[in-house]
Amino acid sequence: MYSDNSITVLDSTLRDGAQGEGISFSLQDKLSIVQTLDELGVHYIEAGNPASNPKDADFFAAVRGVQIKGHSTKQTKLLLKHAELVAFGSTRRKDLTCDKDPQLQALLAADTPVVSIFGKSWLKQVKGILKADKQQNLDMIYESVKFLASNGRKVIFDAEHFFDGWKENGEYALKTLEAAIDGGASIITLCDTKGGSMPLDIYQSVVTVVRKMVRRAEIGIHTHDDAGLAVANSLMAVQAGASHVQGTLLGFGERAGNANLSAIMANLELKLGYTCLPEGKIEMLTPLCRRIAEITNISLNQGLPYIGANAFAHKAGMHSDAVAKDPAAYEHVKPETVGNERVILISEVSGRSAIIEKIRAIEPSLTKDSPEVAGIVKRVKELEKTGYQFEGAEGSFNLLVRKSLGSYKPFFHLEYYKVIGEQPEPGNPVTSFAQVKLSVNGEMIITAGEGDGPVHALDVALRSALEKFYPVVRTMHLTDYKVRVIDSRDATAAHVRVLVETTDGHNVWTTVGVSTDIIEASWLALVDSFEYKLISSGL
């Protein structure tokens, strides 16, 4: 049993999230994401629809320890500490009995302790999509839930289009919920499937459902972000009495996305006094979200609440000065409560107060009035006049400070680099080749690399040269690359600014390079990225 302020959380990254544009999970990706979500401490992980595609069926077989064709190593049964796996499907077809329905049979074959099935709560869809009458739909819901529950499964019933159905015919929408409860459903989830409901409408609807049914089943909420209100709607549902929340950890999903669980859980725990995760787990939110982003191979939106790189970033001189004196002046929670950190963005509008906090992380003895600080501020402003931008480029700023203080030690010296490009060919991603010659600890080394562009090729070549001396660089890889022309009036002679984002799977940092040559600007940013990693590793 859960206490009155406990909220159970179902993450659907691997099911609903997989419907987002550009999202494609391998079997290993899915296994890694499950382990990460379990480490975070969510209650349920909806891992896919075993009847919809072979990849999901393979996943459910793999977690049971079944050998999967095409995978050389034998899978071991996945053991979870906190979460329960959930297989997803639908109610039976109207012309089949439950024991003959392939969807329901696939759910049983997945052998998960919990199953989630959706059914229609909007009469318009019952008639238009299912081509069924009112009673047929109620029978399909009741019989499907009862069949799964009688086979030992805990059943979550997702009332699809519930809020649309509520507006059209609230009495019938409630009957669909009652049919699921009568069949043995443990959790009834009210779905804002189109993502267009307003918060007060959600609140009022959920209040009614909770009053009628909370003693018979746990009431849940599942929202989409088509109106930009998925988080707000989920919070309103909880305040109306719902105790089960569904979404995806990073908010991605079909169309405009799903409810962002990272924001929902942080708000519930830190603002509203609810408990979503085991004790101490909310402090792991940011690093584990970043791990999910890496596994998914997406760039994490820097502006995401709580977990984004800019969630606690300050730039303007007055703001950063106030934050240095009293963080609560501009921060609604402490960054460390969600595993994030304060960032002072360095730019030409920043004064000494904005910069001193970053400098003191490197040299604690300096104060706001130290002449070294004045020199660094002057240098930042000089470089930004030439096109540099240090806000968000914390790796390059760290190196600039060390160089200004005389504590910088180069890890290698460039002798030369060469880049060759060629016209892309269909089916061949390799378009560029790079060669670098470096001096490392007095030893000369020449390496080559190839990639799907000159920067990728340079990255491969540089990594190949350094990993012999500094094995830690093997953990690094680029996650983002941006180019901006600084002054287009100079046409092809204009300066370009290159920003490179890099990760080692745990931390993310950005470096910057500026030149009239895009390759040189890229090289400067790449070098800073590698050197920042080596310095951060204590080498």
ABEGO torsion letter per residue (X at the ends): XBBAABBBBBBAAAAAAAABBGBBBBAAAAAAAAAAAAAAGBABBBAEBAAABAAAAAAAAAAAGBBBBGBABBBBBBBBAABBBBBBBBBBBAABBAAABAAAAAAAAAGBABBBBBBBABAAAAAAAAGBBAAAAAAAAAAAAAAAAAAGBBBBBBBBGAAAAAAABAAAAAAAAAAAAAAGBABBBBBBAAGABBAAAAAAAAAAAAAAAAAABBBBBBBBAAAGAAAAAAAAAAAAGBABBBEBAAGBEBEAEBBBAAAAAAAAAAAAGBBABBBGAAAAAAAAAAAAAAAAGBBBBAABBGABAAAABBABAAAAAAAAABAAAABABBAAAAGBBBBBBBBAABBAAAAAAAAAAABAABBAABAAAAAAAAAAAAAAAAGBBABGBAAAAAAAAAAAAGABBBABBBABBBBBBBBBBBGBABABBBBBBBBBGGBBBBBBBBBAEAAAAAAAAAAAAAAAABAAAAABBBABBBBBBABAAAEAABBBBBBBBBBAGABBBBBBBBBABAAAAAAAAAAAAAAAAAAAAGX
